[in-house]
Amino acid sequence: MVGRAYAIFDTAIGRCGIVWSNSGVVGVQLPEAREIDTRRRIFQVHPDARERRLCENAELAIEGIAALLQGSDPDFSEVSLDAGDVPPFNRRVYEFVCTIPRGETRTYHEIAKVLGASGAAHSVAQAIAKNPYMLIVPCHRVLEAGNYADRLSPYGGVISKRRLLALDGAHPVASKTLFEVLLPVAPPRPST
């Protein structure tokens, strides 16, 4: 195979996409509202990818993704990833994220500290946001300070991080309410 290939596949949450090269999985796309939007997202990120018959590595990744989205605990250790376009710091973040057990979470700060870059929580957050290997590298297990589970990588599609964590058996803190968001910035009330 020359270049990159992709396939669309069924899961419990909808039709996902996977992109691979000769070296391994290049990216995973969770479902968008419509399959055409999932395909469009794949082409935006990987314009050279062509729809092909699955290779063994992609099949193994798809089996694990489908199992995870049904609430199982798949083993992705045999899935090869093509990290040729991934910066070294991001690789270190992804390697650590793969060690987070199912049902557990970590914060950006905790990961930065473990990686010996305690002031780099923002860099960890950026790496997580750019994770091309959704679910294979379980970035949904990484939360912002306070364990809020609202953000998801741009490759996330329509599924929320909260839903992925629920499938994983983790229970993050509830989202901030509008009251909690507005209260710190609301002007003081005039006294009567």
Secondary structure as a PSIPRED ss2 file (coil, helix, strand):
# PSIPRED VFORMAT (PSIPRED V4.0)

   1 M C   1.000  0.000  0.000
   2 V C   1.000  0.000  0.000
   3 G C   1.000  0.000  0.000
   4 R C   1.000  0.000  0.000
   5 A E   0.000  0.000  1.000
   6 Y E   0.000  0.000  1.000
   7 A E   0.000  0.000  1.000
   8 I E   0.000  0.000  1.000
   9 F E   0.000  0.000  1.000
  10 D E   0.000  0.000  1.000
  11 T E   0.000  0.000  1.000
  12 A C   1.000  0.000  0.000
  13 I C   1.000  0.000  0.000
  14 G E   0.000  0.000  1.000
  15 R E   0.000  0.000  1.000
  16 C E   0.000  0.000  1.000
  17 G E   0.000  0.000  1.000
  18 I E   0.000  0.000  1.000
  19 V E   0.000  0.000  1.000
  20 W E   0.000  0.000  1.000
  21 S C   1.000  0.000  0.000
  22 N C   1.000  0.000  0.000
  23 S C   1.000  0.000  0.000
  24 G C   1.000  0.000  0.000
  25 V E   0.000  0.000  1.000
  26 V E   0.000  0.000  1.000
  27 G E   0.000  0.000  1.000
  28 V E   0.000  0.000  1.000
  29 Q E   0.000  0.000  1.000
  30 L C   1.000  0.000  0.000
  31 P C   1.000  0.000  0.000
  32 E C   1.000  0.000  0.000
  33 A C   1.000  0.000  0.000
  34 R C   1.000  0.000  0.000
  35 E H   0.000  1.000  0.000
  36 I H   0.000  1.000  0.000
  37 D H   0.000  1.000  0.000
  38 T H   0.000  1.000  0.000
  39 R H   0.000  1.000  0.000
  40 R H   0.000  1.000  0.000
  41 R H   0.000  1.000  0.000
  42 I H   0.000  1.000  0.000
  43 F H   0.000  1.000  0.000
  44 Q H   0.000  1.000  0.000
  45 V H   0.000  1.000  0.000
  46 H C   1.000  0.000  0.000
  47 P C   1.000  0.000  0.000
  48 D C   1.000  0.000  0.000
  49 A C   1.000  0.000  0.000
  50 R E   0.000  0.000  1.000
  51 E E   0.000  0.000  1.000
  52 R C   1.000  0.000  0.000
  53 R C   1.000  0.000  0.000
  54 L C   1.000  0.000  0.000
  55 C C   1.000  0.000  0.000
  56 E H   0.000  1.000  0.000
  57 N H   0.000  1.000  0.000
  58 A H   0.000  1.000  0.000
  59 E H   0.000  1.000  0.000
  60 L H   0.000  1.000  0.000
  61 A H   0.000  1.000  0.000
  62 I H   0.000  1.000  0.000
  63 E H   0.000  1.000  0.000
  64 G H   0.000  1.000  0.000
  65 I H   0.000  1.000  0.000
  66 A H   0.000  1.000  0.000
  67 A H   0.000  1.000  0.000
  68 L H   0.000  1.000  0.000
  69 L C   1.000  0.000  0.000
  70 Q C   1.000  0.000  0.000
  71 G C   1.000  0.000  0.000
  72 S C   1.000  0.000  0.000
  73 D C   1.000  0.000  0.000
  74 P C   1.000  0.000  0.000
  75 D C   1.000  0.000  0.000
  76 F C   1.000  0.000  0.000
  77 S C   1.000  0.000  0.000
  78 E C   1.000  0.000  0.000
  79 V C   1.000  0.000  0.000
  80 S C   1.000  0.000  0.000
  81 L E   0.000  0.000  1.000
  82 D C   1.000  0.000  0.000
  83 A C   1.000  0.000  0.000
  84 G C   1.000  0.000  0.000
  85 D C   1.000  0.000  0.000
  86 V C   1.000  0.000  0.000
  87 P C   1.000  0.000  0.000
  88 P H   0.000  1.000  0.000
  89 F H   0.000  1.000  0.000
  90 N H   0.000  1.000  0.000
  91 R H   0.000  1.000  0.000
  92 R H   0.000  1.000  0.000
  93 V H   0.000  1.000  0.000
  94 Y H   0.000  1.000  0.000
  95 E H   0.000  1.000  0.000
  96 F H   0.000  1.000  0.000
  97 V H   0.000  1.000  0.000
  98 C C   1.000  0.000  0.000
  99 T C   1.000  0.000  0.000
 100 I C   1.000  0.000  0.000
 101 P C   1.000  0.000  0.000
 102 R C   1.000  0.000  0.000
 103 G C   1.000  0.000  0.000
 104 E C   1.000  0.000  0.000
 105 T C   1.000  0.000  0.000
 106 R E   0.000  0.000  1.000
 107 T E   0.000  0.000  1.000
 108 Y H   0.000  1.000  0.000
 109 H H   0.000  1.000  0.000
 110 E H   0.000  1.000  0.000
 111 I H   0.000  1.000  0.000
 112 A H   0.000  1.000  0.000
 113 K H   0.000  1.000  0.000
 114 V H   0.000  1.000  0.000
 115 L C   1.000  0.000  0.000
 116 G C   1.000  0.000  0.000
 117 A C   1.000  0.000  0.000
 118 S C   1.000  0.000  0.000
 119 G C   1.000  0.000  0.000
 120 A C   1.000  0.000  0.000
 121 A H   0.000  1.000  0.000
 122 H H   0.000  1.000  0.000
 123 S H   0.000  1.000  0.000
 124 V H   0.000  1.000  0.000
 125 A H   0.000  1.000  0.000
 126 Q H   0.000  1.000  0.000
 127 A H   0.000  1.000  0.000
 128 I H   0.000  1.000  0.000
 129 A H   0.000  1.000  0.000
 130 K C   1.000  0.000  0.000
 131 N C   1.000  0.000  0.000
 132 P C   1.000  0.000  0.000
 133 Y E   0.000  0.000  1.000
 134 M E   0.000  0.000  1.000
 135 L C   1.000  0.000  0.000
 136 I C   1.000  0.000  0.000
 137 V E   0.000  0.000  1.000
 138 P C   1.000  0.000  0.000
 139 C H   0.000  1.000  0.000
 140 H H   0.000  1.000  0.000
 141 R H   0.000  1.000  0.000
 142 V E   0.000  0.000  1.000
 143 L E   0.000  0.000  1.000
 144 E C   1.000  0.000  0.000
 145 A C   1.000  0.000  0.000
 146 G C   1.000  0.000  0.000
 147 N C   1.000  0.000  0.000
 148 Y E   0.000  0.000  1.000
 149 A C   1.000  0.000  0.000
 150 D C   1.000  0.000  0.000
 151 R C   1.000  0.000  0.000
 152 L C   1.000  0.000  0.000
 153 S C   1.000  0.000  0.000
 154 P C   1.000  0.000  0.000
 155 Y C   1.000  0.000  0.000
 156 G C   1.000  0.000  0.000
 157 G C   1.000  0.000  0.000
 158 V C   1.000  0.000  0.000
 159 I C   1.000  0.000  0.000
 160 S C   1.000  0.000  0.000
 161 K H   0.000  1.000  0.000
 162 R H   0.000  1.000  0.000
 163 R H   0.000  1.000  0.000
 164 L H   0.000  1.000  0.000
 165 L H   0.000  1.000  0.000
 166 A H   0.000  1.000  0.000
 167 L H   0.000  1.000  0.000
 168 D H   0.000  1.000  0.000
 169 G C   1.000  0.000  0.000
 170 A C   1.000  0.000  0.000
 171 H C   1.000  0.000  0.000
 172 P C   1.000  0.000  0.000
 173 V E   0.000  0.000  1.000
 174 A C   1.000  0.000  0.000
 175 S C   1.000  0.000  0.000
 176 K C   1.000  0.000  0.000
 177 T C   1.000  0.000  0.000
 178 L H   0.000  1.000  0.000
 179 F H   0.000  1.000  0.000
 180 E H   0.000  1.000  0.000
 181 V H   0.000  1.000  0.000
 182 L H   0.000  1.000  0.000
 183 L H   0.000  1.000  0.000
 184 P H   0.000  1.000  0.000
 185 V H   0.000  1.000  0.000
 186 A C   1.000  0.000  0.000
 187 P C   1.000  0.000  0.000
 188 P C   1.000  0.000  0.000
 189 R C   1.000  0.000  0.000
 190 P C   1.000  0.000  0.000
 191 S C   1.000  0.000  0.000
 192 T C   1.000  0.000  0.000
